[in-house]
Amino acid sequence: MNEKILIIDDEKNIRMTLEKSLNNEGYAVESAINGENGLEKLQENEYPVVLLDMNLPGINGIEVLRKISSLDINTRVIMITGYGNVETAVEAMKLGAVDYLRKPFKPEDIGDLVREVFQRYEIEKDEFEAESFAEYLNMAKAEVNNHNFESAVDLLKKATSVDPEKPEPFNLLGIIYEMRNNQ
């Protein structure tokens, strides 16, 4: 898989922070200042991962995500927002976002998240047997992305049995039930 990343964010400081952090991780990074520019770049080039701001001028992030989902491209979208809530996270996941990141964030957090998204892609391609909490969680996220909810729930149960103190499996279970309209 090509490790190119497209950042779609209207805030220059955010774009610069993300670009620097991801370039330091070895990714090839390009950016767009709004949704229209981002969609143009997506039609011209292949980007396995897109970091998409929710609150954009012109076409907002949800609408850009909707258009990306309608394109016949293989890309994974991570939504970024400073104004997020459970409803917008669920809506973004229903439209195909693979993860959700709230501002403010640390540069190392974004590197870890992007690495996880690339690992989930590899998990989707290959047979993989989980051994750790993080692996179970990543496999569950990959299953959610593919709308394999039963499998995701089973993997989250295994993650919880490995480490019942961490909240991530419970948060993801809530999103799964919301996506199934089963609160």
Salt bridges, closest charged atoms under 4 A:
ASP9 OD2 - LYS103 NZ 3.70
GLU11 OE2 - LYS103 NZ 3.01
GLU25 OE1 - ARG115 NH1 2.46
ASP53 OD1 - LYS103 NZ 3.35
GLU63 OE1 - ARG66 NH1 3.09
GLU91 OE2 - ARG66 NH2 3.50
ASP99 OD2 - ARG120 NH2 2.68
ASP99 OD2 - LYS141 NZ 3.45
ASP112 OD1 - ARG115 NH2 2.53
GLU116 OE1 - ARG120 NH2 3.96
GLU116 OE1 - LYS141 NZ 3.65
GLU122 OE1 - LYS125 NZ 3.55
GLU124 OE1 - ARG76 NH2 2.57
GLU150 OE2 - ARG180 NH2 2.00
ASP163 OD2 - LYS166 NZ 3.91
